Amino acid sequence: MPAFKVVNNIHEIALNHRWVPATKFNSKDRVVDEKGDKVSSDYKGRRYRIIEKRERTFSTFERMRRGLMGILEVVSTLCLALFSKSVRNLFTKSKENMRFAVLEEQTRFKLEEGRVIYLEPKLLFEGTKISEDQELNIAVVRRDGKQKLIPVTNAKFGREYKIYEGSVREALLKIAQQEPHYCFSFDRHYGSPIGHFLKHANNSTLTEEEFFKFILEKDEAGTPRICTLNSASTLEALDIIKEKNLPINLNDKTSEGKTLFTLWAGKGNADITRLMLELDPSVIDQAQGQINSAFVEAALNGSKEEADLLLDAMGKKGIILSPEEVWIRRAFQNDSSFSEEEFINLEEELKIKVFFVANAFANEDIVKKLKPLGMDTVPLFWPGPSILANNMDIITTKNIVEGFLKGLRKGGLLLTAEEFNKLDKSKYISKIDQIGRIQGKNFIENLVQENGLKYIKVPKKIAVINEGVKSISFSVASSLELIPQEDQLTIYAERVKPVSRKLSLEEAIEFMIILEKTGYNDFFGRNFFFAEDGIYFIDTEYKDFVPTRPQWGSIKTIKNLVDPKDAEEFLAEYEKRKEAYDKEKESREAQQKKYRAAFENPYTRLTTGYAGHGFAFQLCSLA
């Protein structure tokens, strides 16, 4: 029998890396006694529930030792030992197993005093807020040897639970209405709660038929309850309705006059839209004459699959497109069969949307045609390491990224694996694939040059194309950082030998200036080295630069790095620079206001549209 150990929870399982989760674990949830032996349902002693099984493969030495022990047993008993399973295991068993269990306690109720559950039960979901200080959840409660699902409420982070006063179906509905957030608890269900609850082994209070009858009815405000579900729950509910062939009226309206279709179509969830069209193809009629076109919304959201679904459905029903839909379809399908005059005569708002959609779907023919027609704008850069601007069209971005890579290649900073292998690799350290570190390095070096700094340096950084890769691809993050496709690049930084010394006053002042100008904010770990020839920025990660928010508190601590006799003079220079920075507050705020105003219309922020697009470059084209 495998070894057996009692723990309080799964986090207490602490074994070395040779112990891994068992490939076969059929005893999960088995109830055993304190020795690990299985017990019956009427067992009165302490009960333990197995939660994990780990296994470890015997080493070669261990297998040899076990085999030798087996031989000795067989020889000494004239082969009678072979009738013993434990002896046979010495020859055949290749792994050692260990089971872990937790003490199982009944959940105690105190029904007389406010119906309180005093012991914290096992909760199914992350829960939903139902008042300022109360959360609702479904608990697995053990009572008299049986487990039940019971809705409970508690104060957030509290350990005292009360039985929910409403019905189980109301509790499940409320949880299904809240948009799910990241689940921090490994033992709770994430996503739609509907199927998880209805199919739960301990659900004996609510049937699928009862719940769906409930959510397809209208609430007190006259809104079909299905129209109040979150996206994950709506998708699962429609899946079940289709699978079970349940009747649903997709023309039912909410108290605000919306239907399930007009609530979800165009919002970027193609699966929900597809299911509604499959359940009732005539539902597409609701798209006609809407103030906000579902197709236009889908295109602006960058949802190609949903936009195609809606266009196809409208085409099959012979729905006439509005002028806005006609222009968005042209941008979406890269259809440039229109005159320059037609586009110029459009309202400005529609021009911006058309140009945004053309960029979002990387339709360069349309982009090229529209740029000379008033859509080619001056890039609005924000201080930082980015080489891009939010209002750059996709062609400009592609050209700039290509120029950046060509510059690296020309400078010997973009190498093939074969080229890098010719260097002394002991002089470099791997920085994974963040090419943003090179952008950060360039940002520092530009500021060093602009401010005439002599002692601030950055180690050489090289981008190495992994072996066998013939082209490299990048996407643009919301921060405008370039993100390479996985397993294509490795960034290497030149090693720097640090020395232990004090900074000179001149070095300290330059250090202060560069930290102010870059807004560098990662002061954890060894991100700066003091070398014989100056101060080296070791970590130049893209995200660590915020020039509009210098870390003055951290900058002030540089006084501890200089000779005590220079500290007072350094602090005087610090106060002088900080005072000058504070005086420019109004100017900075005006600059920020002007920048935000330029993007008040979200569709002028072109990079958000093509953020997921991959820019691919053949290595041979970068020479």
N, C-alpha and C positions, 0 to 999 in steps of 0.2 A: 504494500500500500504506500502511496506517496507520503512524504513528510507533511505535517500539518501544523499550521501556526495561526494563532488568533491575533487580529489587529483591530484597531478602532475604526480605521477607514483605509481606503485604497492608497492614500498618500503615505502611509506608514510602511509600505512595502519597499524596503531598501536592500537591494541586492546588487552585486557587481554586474558589469555589462555582459557576462557570460550567461546570466539567467535571462531568458527571453520568454514572452507570453507563449503558452503552449499552443501548438498548431491544432490540437484537438482538445476542446474543453466542453465536454457534454454535461458536466456536473454543476454548471452555473445555477445558482438559486437552490441548490440541494441543501436540505437542512440536516445537520449532523450534531453529534454530541461533542463533549470537550476532547474526545480522543480522535474525532474525525470520522466516526462510524455513523452510517445513515440511521435515522430514527423515524419512527412512525408518527402519524398525525396526533396520536393521543399520548405521546411522550411527555412526561411531566417535568423532566429536569431542564437544565440550561440548554437552550437551542442555539446553534450557530449556523449562519448562512454563508456558503462558499461564494466568494466574489471574484476570485482570481486563481489561475493556475500557471505556474512558471516551470520552465524546464531548462536543463543544462546538459550539454553533450559531454560525455566522459572524454578526457584527454587520452592520448595513446598510452601513456604510462599507466593511467587508471584502468584502462581496458586490459592491459597486460597483467596488472596486479590482480584484477578480478578473475581473469582466466586461470592464473596460477593457483589462486585460492580454490577455484572450482575443481581443478585437477586434483589438488590435495584432498578435498572432501570426497571426491569420487574414488580415489585410490584407497583412502583410509577406511572407507565403508564397503569396499568391494562392489562398487557401482550402485549400491542401494540409495546413495544420496541423490541420484538422478530422479528418484520419485518425488523429490522436494522441489516445489516451484521456485523457492528462494535460491536453491543451488543452480537450477537451470537458468535463472535470470543472470547469474554470474557470467554465463557464456553468451546469452542472447541480448540482454538489455544494453542499449547504447546511450540511454539518457537517464538523468535523475530528475524527479518531479517534486514540486512542493505546492501544496494548496494553502490558500489564505481565506480566513473566514472572519465574520464580524458577529458579535453577540446580537441575537434577535430579541427585541423586547416588544411587548404589546404597547400600542399607543393608548395611553390612559385618558379617559374622558372624565369630565366633571360636569355633567349635564345640569345639575341643580344650580350652579353658580355661574350663570351667563354662558353656559354651553362652551366651556373653554377646554382646549386640548393642551395639556401641560407639557407634554414631550413633543419636540419638533418632529413632525412627520416627514416622510419622503414626498417631495413635491415633483409634479410632472413637468411644469413649465416655468418660465422665468416670471410669469405673473403679469398682472395689469393693474394700473393705478385706478382706483374707483372713487377716491376722495383725496383730500389734501394729504392725509397721513395714513391711508389704508390701501393695501394691495390685495388683490383677489388671485387665488390659485386653486389648483386641484391637487389634493393630497391622497397618497396611498396610505390608508389607515389600517392597522392590524388590530383586530378585536376578536377574542374568543377563537383563536386559531384561524380566522378568516381575514382576507384583505379586501377592502372596499375603497372605491373612489369617492371622495367627499370634497365639495367646494369649501374652502376655508379663507378667512381674511386675517391679516395681521398688519401691525405697523411695520413700515419698511425697516429692514434689518433687525426687526424684533423677533423674539422667540416664543411669543404667546399667540396662539392661533384660536380663532373663534370660528364656529361653523357658520357658513354664509347663509343669510336669511332667505335669499332667493332660491330659485330652482336650479337644478343641475344644468338644464338647457340654457338658462339665462347666463349662468357662469361661463359655460363653454362659448356662448356667443360673445360675451364681453372680451374674453381672451382672444378670440378670433378676430376681433375688431381692431386690436392694437397692432400697429406695425411692429413686426418682430425686430428686436435689437440683438446685438451680439450676445450669445449665451456663454456666460463665464463658468457655468456649472456643468461639469462633464457628464453628470448623471441626469440632466434634464433635456427635454425635447426642444429642438429649435425649429422654427418654421410654423406652418399651419398646425393648429392643435386638433383639428376636426377628426381626421382619420386615426391619429394616435390615440385619442380618447375613445372613439367609438369601437375601435378594434382591440382595445386594451383587455388583457385577460381578466382583469378585476372589475370591468364595467358591467354592472348588473342593473343599472338604473335608467339608462337612456338608449333607445334603439335608433338605428340609422333612419328608419322611417319617421319616427317621432321628431327627430332633430330637423330633418329636411322639410317636413311639413311646417315646422315652426319658422324656419328662416325664409321660406318662400311666401309666408304670410306677411301682412303689413303690421308695423308697430303702431303705437298710439298716435304718432304724428302722421301716419298715412304713408310711410316709407317701407317698401319691401326690405325685410331684414338682410337679405342677401346683398343688398346695395350698400350695406354698412360694413362689410367685411374688408379686411386688409388684402393686399395683393396676393400673398401666398395662400390665404384661406379662400379667396375668390377662385383662384386657379384650381385648388383641390376640390372645392364644392362643385365647380362645373365639370371637372373630371368624373366625379362620382355620379352626377346627374346624367352625364352621357353614358357612362358604363352601366348604370342601373335603369336607363331609359325612363327617368323620372320626368313628369310633366313640369314645364317651366314657361311662364309667360314673359318673354323678353321685352314686351311692350309696356309692362307695368311701370308706372312713374313714381318717383319720389315726391315728397311734399314740395320740392323745388322744381318739379317738372322734368327731372332727369330720368333716364332709363339706365339699366345696367350697361347697355352698349355705349351710350353717350358718356357715361362716367369713365369707362375704361378704354374705349377705342382711341388710338392715337397717343396713348400715354407711354408707349415704349414696351409694353408687355405683349409680344406677338402671340404667345400661347393662349392668353385670355381671349384676345380678339379672334383667333382661329377657332377656339371652342365655341364661341357665341355664333360665329358664321356657320359652323357645322351643325349646331343645334337648331338654328333657324336662319337659313340663307336670306330670307326676306328682311332680316334685321338691318341689312345695309341700307334699306330705304331711309332709315333714321339719319343717315349721314347727309342726306340731301337738304340743302337750305339751312344748315347749321351755321351760326355766326362764326364759330371756331371749327374749321374743317378737321376731321379726324385724320385724313391723309396728310394735310399740311403739318399737323402736329407731329405725326409719326416721322415725317421727313426732317423736320426741325430737331426732333429728338435723336436723329441719327439711326433710327430703327428701320433698316432696309427691309427686313423680313416683314414687318408689320405694314410698311408703306406698300410693298408689293401685294400683300394680301388684300388691302383695302382697294388699291387700284384695280386689281383683278376682279374683285367682287362688284365694284361699281361698273366696270366694263360689261360684265355678264348681265347686269340688270339694266344696262342702257342708261345709266344716270349721267346727265349732262354736267360736266365739270364747270365750276365757277371760274371767272378769269384768274383769280388767285391760284386755284388748283391747277389750271393750265400752265401757268408760269412755273410753279413749283415742280410740276411733272417734267417740264423741260430741263430744269436744273438737275432733277433727280435722275433722269435718263440720259443726260449729256446730249440733249437735242438742241443744236444751235441753229435750227432752221427758222430764224426770226431776223427781222431787220434791226439795225442799230437804232433807227428812229422809234420803233415800237418799244424798245427797252427804255430809251431816254424819256419817253412820255409817261412812264409808270410813276406812281407815287413813290416817294423816297423810302417809305417803310417796306414796300414790296420789293424794291430794288435790293435792299439790304438782306431780306429773307432769301431771295433768289441767289444772291452771291454766296450767302452762308451755306445753303444747301449744296450748291455746286462744289464748294470747298469741302464740305463734310463728306461727300461721297467721291472725292478726288477726281471730279470730272474736269480735267484740265482744258478740254476744248472750250467749254463754257467760260471757265475762269479767264483764259486768254482773251476771249472775245469781249468779256465784260470789263476787264481792267482798264482799257483805254476809254471806256464810256463812263468815267467818273468813279470807278470802284477801286482804283489803285491809290491807296492812301500812304501817307508818310508813316513809317513804323514808330510806335510809341513805346520806347524802352523804359523799363523800370530799373532803378539801380540794383545791381547784383551781377552774378556770374553768367547770366544767360546771354546767348548770342542771338536769341529770338525775341520777338515782340508779339503780344496777344492779337494784334490786328493784322498780322502778316498773312497773306494768302498762301495757299499750299505750294504754289510754284516758287514763290520767293523763299519760303522755308526750305524747300528741297534744294534750291541753289545755294543757300547759306550753309546748310549742313554739308553739302558736297564740297564747298569751298573750305570749310573747317577741316574736313577729312583730308583734302588734298594738301592743305597746309601742314598737317601733321605728317603726312607721308613724305612731303618734300623735306621737312625738317628732321627726318629720321625718327619720328615719334609714333609712327604707325607702321609696325613691322609684321611680317609673316612669322610663323613659328620657326621656320627654317632660318630666317635672318636673325631672329632673337637668339637662337641656339649658338650662333657664332660669337655672341658676346659672353663676357664673364658673368654668368647668372648669379654668382655669389654676391655680386654688388647690388642686387635688386631684391625687393620684397614684394610679394603678390598683394594686390588690393582688390581682388575679385574683378567684377566687370563694370564698375561704376566709372564710365567715361566722364561723368560729372565732376570727378576729381581733377581731371585735366582742365575742365572749364573753371573750376575753383582756382587752380594753379595759375591759369592765364589771367584771371581777375586780379589776383594778388600782384602778379608781376606788372600788370598795367598800372595799378595804383602806386607801386614802388617807383615806376618810371615817372608818372605824373607828379609825384611829391618829392622826387629827388632823394630817395632813401638809399643809403649805402649798406646798411647792415641787415636788412630784411631779405631773406632768401627762401626759395622753395626747391626741394629736391626735384630732379628730373623725373618726369613720369612718362612712361611709354605704354601705348596700347598695342597689344600683341594679338594678331588674328590667329585663332586656334587652328591647329593642324587640320587640313582637309577642307577648310571653309573657303569658298571662292567668292562669296559676296557677303556683305554685312548689312543688317537692317536695324533701323531705329524707329521708335515712336516718340512722341512728344508728351511728356507728363503735364499735368495741370500747372505745375511750378515752372514749366518750360525747360525742365531738365531733359537731356537726351537719354533715352532708355534703350540700350542695345537688346537685340533678341538674345534669348538665353543660349549659352554655350557657344557664343561666337567670338567673344573677346575676353582677354584678361589684361588688367591694368597692373603695371609694375612700377614701383617707386624706387629711386636710387637710395641706397642705404646711406645714412648720415651717422658719423661717429660723434656722440655727444661728449662734452666735457663738463666737469663741475666747476663753475666759476660764477662770480658776480658780474652783473651787467655794468658797463660804463654808463654815465649819465646820458651821453649821446645815443647809445643803443636803446636805453630805456625810453627815451622820448620818441625815437623812431618806432619802437614797439607799440607805444601808446597811439601814435598816429595811424599805424596800419590797422590796429584793432578798432579804432574809431571809424576809419573810412570803410572797412569791410563789414563792420557789424558782426564780426565773428562771435559765435556764442557757445562753442563746445569747449568748456574748460575742464572736462573730465578726462583723465588718462594723460598719457604723455603725447600731447598734440603739438608741442613745441620743443625743439632741441636747441641748446646753446652749444655752438661749435666754436672752434678757434676763430673762424672768419665771420661769425655773425649769428643771427637768430633764424632758425629754420622752422617754417610752417610744415609740420609733418602731415597732418590730417587736413586735406583740402576738400572734404566732402561738400558737394553742391548745396545741400540743405542747411549748412552751418553758417551761411552768410546772409545777414539781414542788415544792409547798410543804413536803413532808416531808423534802426534801433540799436545804437551802440550800447554795449554792456559796461556802463561807467563804473558800476560797483566792482566788477572784476578788473577793469583797467586800473583802478586805483591801487590794487594789491601789487602792482609792479614795483611799488616803493620797497617792497620786501626783498626784491631781487637785486637792488643796487647797494653799493657801499653806504653804510649809515650816514656818512658825511654828505652824500649826494641826495639823500631822501628828501630833505626840506626843499631843495631846489626843484626836484622832480615834482613834488606836490604843488609847488607854486605854478609850474607849467601846466600841470593837470587842471588846476582850478581855472587857469586862464583859458584853456581849450574848452572846458566844460561850459564856462560862462558864455563863450562865443557861440557854442553849439546851442545853448538855451535861448540866446537872443534870436536865433534863426528859426525859432519854433513856428512863428506865423508864416514865414516863407515856405517851410516844409509842409505845413497844413494846407496852404494854398496850392502847392504842387500836387499833393495827394488828392485834393478836391477836384482839380482840373483833370487828373488822370482818371478818377472814378467817373467824372461826368462824360468822358469820352466813351465809356463803356456802359452807360446807363441803359442803352439798348443792348441786351445780351447777345444779339446776333452780329454785333460789330466785333465781338471777341471770337475771331475766326478759328483760333487754335483749339477751342473747346469742341468744335465740330469735327475736326480731323484728328483728335487726340489719339484715337485707336488705330489710325492709319500707319502702316509700316513703310518707311522710306528705305528702299533697297538700293545698294550701290555695288556694282561689280568691282572687285579689287583691281582688275586691269584698267578700269576707267579712272582710277585715282592717282595714276602716275603723273 
